[in-house]
């Protein structure tokens, strides 16, 4: 195993250095921590970089231009487990530093261990947890770090971490249900399209010569089938390029502000899926807003964060406009009614929450109701899509069979 030279700080802030044998830098960091000190810099060989001489050392796993976790991506599930375990440890009365040590011992991912090691170093240096989280915006978005900051200010960090864990679990459950509901129809449709392409590209062209050798004019369905098959077999590459170009152009268009506004507005008003998208966006809004308000985040800041978490710029703009009304002294439900964009159930439950002084609880209850409605709507759409795909496939196969049999029946009639 190679040698690594390290610099470290103890709990009193005294600097020390030495050499340790390890498999890699992450393993070296863990071994240095086991000595009871926190590594500020680790380098392979016997020399550290010049940053150690001026006191500007960098935590393990962090490089100039951003934080990296040994090339390992940290998943949503890992962040969810970190949040739940941290809330349990803090609720049990463990100090923050000790809680991080426990989480590091349990971490199985190299990327997660590297991130937790760096965050623990920030905690030991006197930074609050919220400041340590801000350095990782992809893993901990503003909703997360702002709630933690509010929990630190109010002295209710363990309760806030529990709220965050509940929020992340709900979001993960909703995302999993949507993916599960769409997976089977997508697979079924993909298999149907592949079967159709196989018939058009390979099966039908082999029968074309037979049809032309019959010496009689072919029926219209047979002519259509042969013509479509010939075009697909000859220009399949052009069709693939057209599809790829259309997808690329659509993604570039939706990346622009105007394109994103038009597309998100269409999604909210689409004939079949518009109502479902409205419920999904509304559920995300009230759950995010209720979680933030329940965690002690001020309402104006909570609305800002909620708008950025919706994933729909049209709905986000409506939230920002409602925020302007709240800033001018309107109640939240009054500002929502003036915009006319929010679902009636959201406006009414918000009014009830404001009147009873239980706004966060009412928002979270509304989110549960909307999630239930979304699940039911997804099941209905799935049950509708499946027979439609089967009917489409059956209809095409029936058309192919009819197109093949009609010339045979025609020849039999002429022979008789």
Buried (B, 14 or more C-beta within 10 A) or exposed (E): EEEBBBBBBEEEEEEEEEEBEBEBBBBBBBBBBEBEBBBBBBBEEEEBEEBBEEEEBBBBBBEEEEBEBBEBEBEEEBBBBBBBBBBBBBEEEBEBEEBBBBBBEEBEBBBBBBBBBBBBBBBBBEBBBBBBBBBBEEBBBBBBBBBBBBBBEEEBBBBBBBBBBBBBEBBBEBEEBBEEBBEEBEEBBEEBEEBBBEBBBEEBBEBBEEBEEBEEEBBEBBEEBBEEBBEBBEEEEEEEEEEEEEEEEEEEEBEEEEBBBBBBBEBBEEEEBBBBBBBBBBBBBBBBBBBBBBBBBEBEBBBBBBBBBBEBBBBBBBBBBBBEBBEEEBBBBBBBBEBEBBBEBBBBBBBBBBEEEEBBBBBBBBBEBBBEBBBEBBEEBBEEBBEEBEEBBEEBBEEBEBBBEBBEEBEEEEEE
